[in-house]
Amino acid sequence: MTTVAIVYHSGYGHTAVVAEAVADGVRTGGAEPLLLKIETAGQDFTEMLERASAADAIIFGSPTYMGDVSSPLKAFFEASSKVWMQGGWRNKVAAGFTNSLSLAGDKANTLGSIFVLAMQHGMIWVGTGMAPGNPNGNTTSAPDAVNRLSYSVGLATQSDNAAPDVTPTAGDRETARQFGARIATYAAKLKS
């Protein structure tokens, strides 16, 4: 069976909700999700790197903090240099997601940081493949719209200061599920 590692950090629980929705989508796409939650920047990443390396695809997730990935995910990236030296993730499917308080909040930079890491590893990047959430030219998208934030390079979701069981919105959770299914499908195609 195709396996998809979801390596993520969640500071307040909202990004974890997105990771779970992505995992649901991976299952829908016929693959087995492997949720690997980063707790701190100072943890030992050895086992997590081994488990991610054994998967057919890796989806990286982080909240957007000050316009970039969180320091725990950045520490994981730096620890992956040992894998890079051996070409361990070369030609493996990669994707990324982020969540933050604001609708934009420099999420594109966070996704760009994840993208650059994947490209340095020689991975094969897969974006959302989704149309913008406002296809009729509306200037706003309803909270239940799929891809309401209109990202294509990776998954972007938004949460306000409510509890993680309230936000991200239903539309963002559905976007995450569809994104996970897409990654699982591509990983299976590449594996075959």
Secondary structure as the mmCIF struct_conf table of DSSP 4:
data_model
#
loop_
_struct_conf.conf_type_id
_struct_conf.id
_struct_conf.beg_label_comp_id
_struct_conf.beg_label_asym_id
_struct_conf.beg_label_seq_id
_struct_conf.end_label_comp_id
_struct_conf.end_label_asym_id
_struct_conf.end_label_seq_id
STRN STRN1 THR A 3 HIS A 9
BEND BEND1 GLY A 11 GLY A 13
HELX_RH_AL_P HELX_RH_AL_P1 HIS A 14 THR A 28
TURN_TY1_P TURN_TY1_P1 GLY A 29 GLY A 30
STRN STRN2 GLU A 32 ILE A 38
TURN_TY1_P TURN_TY1_P2 ALA A 41 GLY A 42
BEND BEND2 GLN A 43 GLN A 43
HELX_RH_AL_P HELX_RH_AL_P2 THR A 46 ALA A 54
BEND BEND3 ALA A 55 ASP A 56
STRN STRN3 ALA A 57 PRO A 63
STRN STRN4 TYR A 65 TYR A 65
TURN_TY1_P TURN_TY1_P3 MET A 66 GLY A 67
STRN STRN5 ASP A 68 ASP A 68
HELX_RH_AL_P HELX_RH_AL_P3 SER A 71 ALA A 79
TURN_TY1_P TURN_TY1_P4 SER A 80 SER A 80
HELX_RH_AL_P HELX_RH_AL_P4 SER A 81 MET A 85
TURN_TY1_P TURN_TY1_P5 GLN A 86 ASN A 91
STRN STRN6 VAL A 93 SER A 100
BEND BEND4 LEU A 101 ALA A 104
TURN_TY1_P TURN_TY1_P6 GLY A 105 ASP A 106
HELX_RH_AL_P HELX_RH_AL_P5 LYS A 107 GLN A 120
TURN_TY1_P TURN_TY1_P7 HIS A 121 GLY A 122
STRN STRN7 ILE A 124 TRP A 125
BEND BEND5 GLY A 133 GLY A 133
TURN_TY1_P TURN_TY1_P8 PRO A 135 ASN A 136
BEND BEND6 THR A 139 THR A 140
TURN_TY1_P TURN_TY1_P9 PRO A 143 ASP A 144
BEND BEND7 ALA A 145 ALA A 145
TURN_TY1_P TURN_TY1_P10 VAL A 146 LEU A 149
BEND BEND8 SER A 152 GLY A 154
STRN STRN8 LEU A 155 GLN A 158
BEND BEND9 ASN A 161 ALA A 162
TURN_TY1_P TURN_TY1_P11 PRO A 164 VAL A 166
BEND BEND10 PRO A 168 PRO A 168
HELX_RH_AL_P HELX_RH_AL_P6 ALA A 170 LYS A 191
#
